[in-house]
Amino acid sequence: MAIYYLIAFFANIKSFLLLPITSWPKNILEIFTFINVPSYSEFILPFVLYGLLILLFRPLLKRVVQSLFYSSLLGLVLFFVGTYLHQNVVYLPAGYYSSFLWGFSDWFRFPIFQYAPILLLGMNWVASTRKLGGVLKITRTLLMLLFWLFLLVGFNYGAYTPNAETAVLLPGIYLDRWPPSLQFLVVGLFFVFFVLLVVQLVRAIDQKGLAFGIFDFFGKNAISFYVVHILLLYTYRYTINQRIDNPLVFTGVFLLFFDFVFFYL
């Protein structure tokens, strides 16, 4: 929570400076009570809520995630319940807080109901592969990657299947993000297992651990990179605030900054 409030207040510095001091208490209260959730900080709160739920329901979750069937079933039930509530609970001020559970309108939130399948499948994956050897784990990761790939192909095929009555192509892939559609979650799972497969292959090939050490470094310091990059983004926004559209110039500036951070700081 300390990281959330750090980002939240840093993201609102400019707003505070532009507003009269008499309005500061109200704005501070809105930040502390999660009515005002600044950009780039909204995904931290689901991690906090999931952590609390795991502590409260640890015995139940421990039994559920031992089974892929029950993990998938519970995840889908929560997803569809969240989708239904998002479509039917559309009023404020309840929306300020229900948005963290199942979303509200098109607000930038990561609702824990709709993202429950990701959490439960991830917990099941850890529980079921913890004791597998390198080759078996890589093989299973590849099979899961192919499963999500074929599921995406299936969604895509549905997008271009003509309706017999109207001869109109029906949309089959709804990549909604706020809150997420089921297809959006499938795309995310495909990407996750692709990255996981790459990391596992690198670990298997890199006997001396040179390349994997880089992955390990970024993984162990992920939260630090998140905080630093958000602070840098807002600092840039408050000062220069010029968008670089040229990809070559952007890449060059990034490499120069990367060189400065890692070799001079």
N, C-alpha and C positions, 0 to 999 in steps of 0.2 A: 504493500500500500504506500510505503514511503516513496517508491519510484513513481507510482501513479501520480501522487500529489506533486512531486518535483516536476514532472513533465507538464501536468495540468497548469500549475502556476507559471511555469516558464512560458508556456504557450499563450498565456493571457496577459503577459507583461504589457504588451502594446495596448491592449484593451483597457487595462487599468490606467495607463498614462493618458489615454484619450478621454476617460470618464472623470467626472467630478469625484472628489474624495468621499463625498457623502454617499455615493453609490457603492463604494468598495465593500462595506460589510455585507450587503446583499449579494454581490458577486462572489465573495469569498464563501458565504454560506451555500450558494448554489454549487460551488465546486466541491465543498466538503460533503454535501448531501447528494451528489451525483446527478443533479439536474443539468448542470453545465458540464458536458464531457468533451474536452477539446479533441481535435483531430490527432491521430497517431497515438492516442492513449486509450482508445475505446476497447482494444483487445486485451488489455491487462486485467480488467475486471472479471471477464470469464475465467481466467486462470485462478483468480482468488476464489470465485464461487465454486469452481470445480474442486479446488483444494478443500474447501469447507465441506462439500458434499461427500468427498472421499473419506474424510475424517468421520463424518456422521454415519455414513452407510458402508463403512469398510467391510464388515462381515458379509453383508448382502452382495456387494460388488465383487468381493473376492470369489464368491461362489458363481456369480453370473459370468464373469470373464473367463472362467475355466472352459466355457462352452462357446464355440463360434456361433452356434444356432441361437442361444439365448442372448448373446451379446448383440447379434444382428437384430433379433426380434425386439429387444428392449430399445435399441437405438432407433429403429424404424417407428416404433410406437411413439416415442418421445418426439421424433421429427414431425410426424403427421399431427400429433396433438399440438405441437408448437405452431405448425402451419395453420391449423384451424383457428387457434386462439389469435394468431396475428391478423387473420382476416376478419375476425369478429369482435375483438376487443380494440376499439379504435377511439378511445377517449382519454383526455387528460383530466387531472394530473396523474392518474394511474399509469399512463403510458411512459412517464419518466422512468419508472422502475420495472414495469412489465417488459420494456424494451430490452432489458438484459436477460429476460427469461425466454421470450418468443419474438422479440422485435416489435417495432412500432413504425407504421407507415414505411417510408424509405430512409429512416434514420440510419446512420453509420453505427451499427451495433453488431456484436457477435453473440447472438442469443444461444443460451446454453441448451435449450431444448433441441433446436435444429442442428447444433453441432455435437449433440450427444452421440450419434453414430461414430463420429471420428474418435471421440474419447474412448468409447467402449471397444471399438475394433482395435485401437492402439493398445489398450490394456490387454485384450485377448492375444494380440500378436506377441507382446512381451512374455505373457504367461506361457504361451504354447511353443515359443522358440528359444526360451532361456537355456535349455539343456541341449539344443541341437548343435552339431558340429558345423564347421565352416562350409563344407560342400552342401550338406543338407539345408542349411539356412539359406545359402545362395540359391539353391534349386527352388525352395519354397517361395523365396522372394520373387524369383523369375515367374513362377506360376501365378502368383498374385498379381504381378504386373500385367501379365497376359490377360488375366481375368478382367481387370479394370479396362484394359485396352479394348477387348471385345465388347464390353459393356458400352464403352463410348462409341464404338462402331455401330452397335445396335441402335443407340440413341440417334446417331447421325443418319442411319438408314431410315429411321422413322421420320426424320425431318424432310426427306425427299420422297415419301410415299404419297402418290396422288390420291385424293379422295375420289371414290368411284362416282359419287353423285355430282360433285361440283368441278372435278378435274382441276382442283387447286392444290398446290403443294402445301401440306400442313406443317407448321413448325413443330419440330420434335425435340429440339434442345433449347431449354430455357436456362441460360446461364445468369440467373438472378443472383445477386450477392447480398442484398440488404432487404430482407433476410435471405439466406442462401437457398437455392433450389436443390433438389436431389441431384440433378445433373452437375451442378457446380461442385457439390461434394465429391462426386465421382471423378471429376477432373482433378480435384485436389489430391485424392487418394492415388490416382495414377501418377501424378508428379512425385508424391511422397515415396512411393515404391520404386520409382525410377531412380531417385536420388539415393535411396537406401541400397539399391542394387549396385550403383556406382561406388558407394562407400565400401560395401562389402568386397567388391572385386578389387578395389585399390588395397584394402587391408590384406587380401589373400596374395596379391602380387608383390606388394611392397614389404618384403621380408625385414628390411632394416627399419621400417616405420618412419621413413623420411617424409613421404607424401602424406601418410595418414596423420602424422604429427600436426600438420597444418589443419586438417579437419578437426582433430581433437582440440587444438588451440581455439579455433573459432567456436566450436560447440561449448566448451567450458566457459567461454567469455561472451556468450551470446547476449546476455542481458546488458553487459557493459557496452558492447557494440551498439545495441539498441539505444541506450541512453545517450551515448556520445553522438550518434548520427542524428538523433532527434534534436539535440541541443545545437548541433551544427546547422541543421536545416532551418531551424527557427532563427538562429543568428544571421544566416544568409538572407532569410526572408525579411528580417527587421533592418538590414543594412543595404546590401546590394540589390537584392530582389529582382534580378534580371534572369529571364529564362534563356538557357542555351539550347537552341534547336538543332544545331549542327552536331550530329553524333560523333564526328571525328574530333571536333573541338572539345566536346564534353568528355570523351574518353581520354584525351590528352590532359585535360585539367584534373580528371580523377586520378590518373597515374602520377601526375606531379604531386597531388595532395597525398596519395598513398606513399610515395617515396619520402615526402617530408615527415609524415607521421611515424613511419617505421624506422627511419634512419637518422632522424635529427631530434626527435622528441625523446 
